[in-house]
């Protein structure tokens, strides 16, 4: 009897340990080997996904026996959750896996890296040398020590960023309606209102778990409150800020700069980049840095999270 299939939407570089784990309960195949074969689609009981392929309602509906979608992410906006719920398909993710996620550092590391790149003009300096210029005087930057970082969202990532920032001599302000002042204090920060955070911070960094309820959480009025020498960092989700307002803030010099790991409505194949207003601005202005959603993209963290999700998929399938 043919074994059930677990399909990997992005098999390249997928953790060998995770594949071995999944192989205990089924045949592991690349999605490309499944999607055009009706028999293989019928045998597919699980999808293991990352951010590079959107799991649409059409994709879900093409798999009549799909029981679980495993995603090695905390965010879920790359999955049609309504379609999954309609089919009563389990979505196994990293959301809520607090203990495990405390061992996953790369997005917090990247956040501090972007702060340093922007405040010290390192990206602009690198680009200048590549073009044969040695314009040191034009690229003087600012120290992090003694500056204030405002962390919006003081969960796992926000508290990690706070810890790293304090190690660099920064003062930490935090805003999170779900975290007590005592918890923020234990994490080395001071809990304040969002308005105070925006007005007093030299760096504003967003670490909020995205849902539709917090779409455009940071908008025009928030950028107007920020200091003209302040920078804005988003390594969470592009939908958390109003991108038109951010562009206006940069053009009108309400803020000094921004660094983004994410954009709204990302196309995994990069189709959103070519004509994106923020990308166009970044091509000609050194005070905006955009990188292609690299927050969790380290070999170590991808292996750990893929292994973890593989185990969740197996446990879920064994319950069926």
Secondary structure, 3 states (H helix, E strand, C coil): CCCCEEEECCCCCCCHHHHHHHHCCCEEEEHHHCCCCHHHHHHEEEEEECCCCCECHHHHHCCCCCCEEEECCCCCCCECHHHHHHCCCEEECCCCCHHHHCCCCHHHHHHHHHHHHHHCCHHHHHHHHHCCCCCHHHHCCCCCCCCEEEEECCCHHHHHHHHHHHHCCCEEEEECCCCCHHHHHHCCCEECCHHHHHHHCCEEEECCCCCHHHCCCECHHHHHHCCCCCEEEECCCHHHECHHHHHHHHHCCCCCEEEECCCCCCCCCCCCCCCCHHHHHHHHCCCEEECCCCCCCCHHHHHHHHHHHHHHHHHHHHHC
